[in-house]
């Protein structure tokens, strides 16, 4: 689906969400579970320094590498059809 940009080899731990932060580093945060309180603190797992491009989706694959895939947008635009106008007869 996507191509590998950086081989970071991050080992995943259950209960954490892994993502690319604003600076382009691999970070993780604890997932929220029902009835439990979590800290919203982000931990930087690997410093990769990736520069993002518009129109691409960045994710961490099963091997722990950073990948990018071109985003697919919602198909082609439909042509606007001419609205049928109906004339009403005026009552006298």
C-alpha positions as CSV (number, residue, x, y, z in Angstrom):
1,X,0.0,0.0,0.0
2,X,2.6,2.6,1.1
3,X,6.3,2.8,0.8
4,X,8.8,2.7,3.7
5,X,10.4,6.1,4.3
6,X,12.4,5.4,7.5
7,X,13.4,2.1,9.1
8,X,13.0,3.0,12.8
9,X,12.2,-0.5,14.0
10,X,10.0,0.6,16.9
11,X,8.9,-2.3,19.2
12,X,5.2,-1.8,19.9
13,X,3.8,-2.2,23.4
14,X,0.2,-3.2,23.9
15,X,-2.1,-0.3,25.0
16,X,-0.3,2.5,23.3
17,X,-1.1,4.5,20.1
18,X,1.9,5.1,17.8
19,X,1.9,8.1,15.4
20,X,4.1,10.7,13.8
21,X,4.2,14.0,15.8
22,X,4.4,17.5,14.5
23,X,8.2,17.5,14.4
24,X,8.3,14.2,12.4
25,X,9.3,11.9,15.2
26,X,7.7,8.6,16.2
27,X,5.7,9.2,19.4
28,X,3.3,7.2,21.5
29,X,0.5,7.9,24.0
30,X,-1.4,5.6,26.2
31,X,-4.8,4.6,24.8
32,X,-7.9,5.5,26.8
33,X,-9.8,2.5,28.3
34,X,-13.2,2.5,29.8
35,X,-13.2,3.5,33.4
36,X,-9.5,4.2,33.6
37,X,-7.7,7.6,33.7
38,X,-4.7,8.1,31.4
39,X,-2.1,10.7,31.1
40,X,-2.0,12.7,27.9
41,X,1.7,12.9,27.8
42,X,3.5,12.0,24.6
43,X,6.7,10.0,24.7
44,X,9.1,10.3,21.7
45,X,10.1,6.7,20.8
46,X,12.4,7.4,17.8
47,X,13.8,10.6,16.4
48,X,13.3,10.5,12.6
49,X,12.8,14.1,11.7
50,X,10.5,13.4,8.7
51,X,9.2,16.3,6.6
52,X,5.6,15.8,5.7
53,X,4.2,16.4,2.2
54,X,0.7,17.5,1.4
55,X,-1.6,14.8,0.1
56,X,0.2,11.9,1.9
57,X,-0.8,9.8,4.9
58,X,2.0,8.8,7.3
59,X,1.7,5.7,9.6
60,X,3.8,3.2,11.5
61,X,3.6,-0.3,10.0
62,X,3.8,-3.7,11.8
63,X,7.6,-3.8,11.6
64,X,7.8,-0.4,13.3
65,X,8.9,1.5,10.2
66,X,7.5,4.9,9.1
67,X,5.5,4.6,5.8
68,X,3.7,7.0,3.5
69,X,0.8,6.5,1.2
70,X,-0.9,8.8,-1.2
71,X,-4.3,9.8,0.1
72,X,-7.3,8.9,-2.1
73,X,-10.0,11.5,-2.3
74,X,-13.7,10.8,-2.7
75,X,-13.9,10.0,-6.5
76,X,-14.7,12.4,-9.3
77,X,-17.0,15.4,-9.1
78,X,-20.5,15.1,-10.5
79,X,-21.7,17.5,-13.1
80,X,-24.4,19.8,-12.0
81,X,-27.6,18.9,-13.7
82,X,-30.0,21.7,-14.9
83,X,-32.8,22.0,-12.5
84,X,-36.2,21.3,-14.1
85,X,-38.4,24.3,-13.7
86,X,-42.1,23.8,-13.5
87,X,-44.4,26.6,-14.1
88,X,-47.5,26.8,-11.9
89,X,-50.6,28.3,-13.3
90,X,-51.9,31.2,-11.4
91,X,-55.5,31.0,-10.0
92,X,-57.8,33.8,-11.1
